[in-house]
Amino acid sequence: MTDAALPTAEVAHAMPGRARLRFPDQQGDAAFFASVASGLSAMPGVYKIATTPLTGSVLIEHGGPLEKISSAAREAGLFNVGKAPAPEAETPVELDPKLLVSLGLAGLALWQMSREKFFPPALTLLWYASHLSGIWGRGMPEGGE
């Protein structure tokens, strides 16, 4: 089979020692995935293969670089591997300091309640937490009252 006629796999996930390949065009083809599993299992450096024809994926647990397994699979006439998608940039998480303090106060109130200290410590802490989180001020207009 020529390289152009080989099925193309997309790298869905790759990390050292483990990779998941997706075959969208072969989804549901149990015979194809059985041949891929037997072909990859015979390759050196491949420890475990798990195929899921229903979703069109192959999970490979391996030693060494994935590129070496990809080229061996191409030479064996199993499949080609497409380019791995570029990793998405992580967006920083912004935490609201008021929310953190109100959660801390609510936690302290629960702790006080567990010690059966309802009046005044638990209620006071809950009062401060509710005001910091804005529970009581959501329906109020801009200028106050």
N, C-alpha and C positions, 0 to 999 in steps of 0.2 A: 504494500500500500504506500502511496506517495504521501509526503508530509501534508499536502493540500487536502487529501482524502481522509486523513486521520481526524477523529473527533477532537474538539478543542475543549480543554478544561480551563476553568477560571479558578484562580487561587482565592478562595473565600476567606481563608484564615491561615496564617503561617507563623510559627514560632519555632525556636530550636527544638528539634525532636518530634514535632507534630505539625501536620498540615491538613487542611480540609480543602478538597477540590470539588468544584461543582461542574456538572455536565448538563446544562439546561436542555440541549437538543436530544440527549439520551434518557431523559427522565422517564421512568417507568419501564425501561428495557432491562429486564432481569438478566438476560443472556449476556448483554454487553458488560454489565457490572460483575457478573461471575467470571468472565474472561479477564477483566481488569484485575480482579482480586487474585486470581491464580497467577497471572503474569507478574504482578507486583510482589506477591509473596515469594516468588522464586529469586527476586533480586537481592544481592548482598546489601546489607545495611537497612533493610526493611524489617521491622520487628513485628508489626501487627497491621492488619488491614480490616477496616469495617466499611462495608458498602450499604447504602440505603437507596435502592432503585426508585422508591416512591418519591423521594425528594431530589434524586439525581446527585447524590454526594458520595464522596469517598474520603474516609479519614485514614491518614497514613501516620503511623508512629515509626520513626526512623532515626538512624544515626547518621551524622554527616549532613552536607548541604542538600537542600531540596533540588537545586539545579542538577546535581548529579543523578538523582532519581528521575527527574524530568527528561534528561537527555537519554537515559537508559530506556525509559518508557517509549520515547520517540523511536529509538533504534530498534526496539522490539516490536514496533508497529502497533502499540496500544493506543497512544493519544499524544497530542501536543499540549503544552501548557502555555496559556496566554500570560500576558503581563499581570503582575500583582497590582491591585488598586493602591493608589497613594493613600497613606494613612491620613485620617481626618485630624485637623488641628483641634486640640483640646481647648474648650472654652473654660476660662477660670470661673469658679463658683464664687458668687458674691453673697456673703452672709450679712444680714441686717443685725447690727449690734443690739438694737431694742428687742428683736425677736429672741436672740440668744439669752439676754438677761431675763426676759419674761419666761422663757422655758426653764431657766435655772431657778427662778423664784417659784414657778409652779411645781418643780421637782422638790424644792425645799418644803413647800406646803404639803405635798403628799407625804414626805418624810415625817413632818410634824404630825400629820393625821395618823400615820402608822404608830406613832408614839402616844396617841390619844390626847394630843395637845391641840384641840380645836380652837379654843378661845384664849387669847387673841392671836397666837403666832400663825396658825394655818390660814385663818381668814384674812389676816393682814397681808400675808405673802400672796395669797390669791388675788386680793384687791390690787396690789401693786403690779402683779403680773398681767392682770386683765387691762389695766390702764396703759401699761407699756406696749402691749400688743395691739392696742387700739380697738378692742372688742366693743367698748362702750361709745366710741366716738365715730363709728362708721356712718351713721345716718345723719350726722350734724352738718350744717352748712359750713362754708369756708370761714366765716367770721366768728364762729362760736355758736352762740345761742340762736 
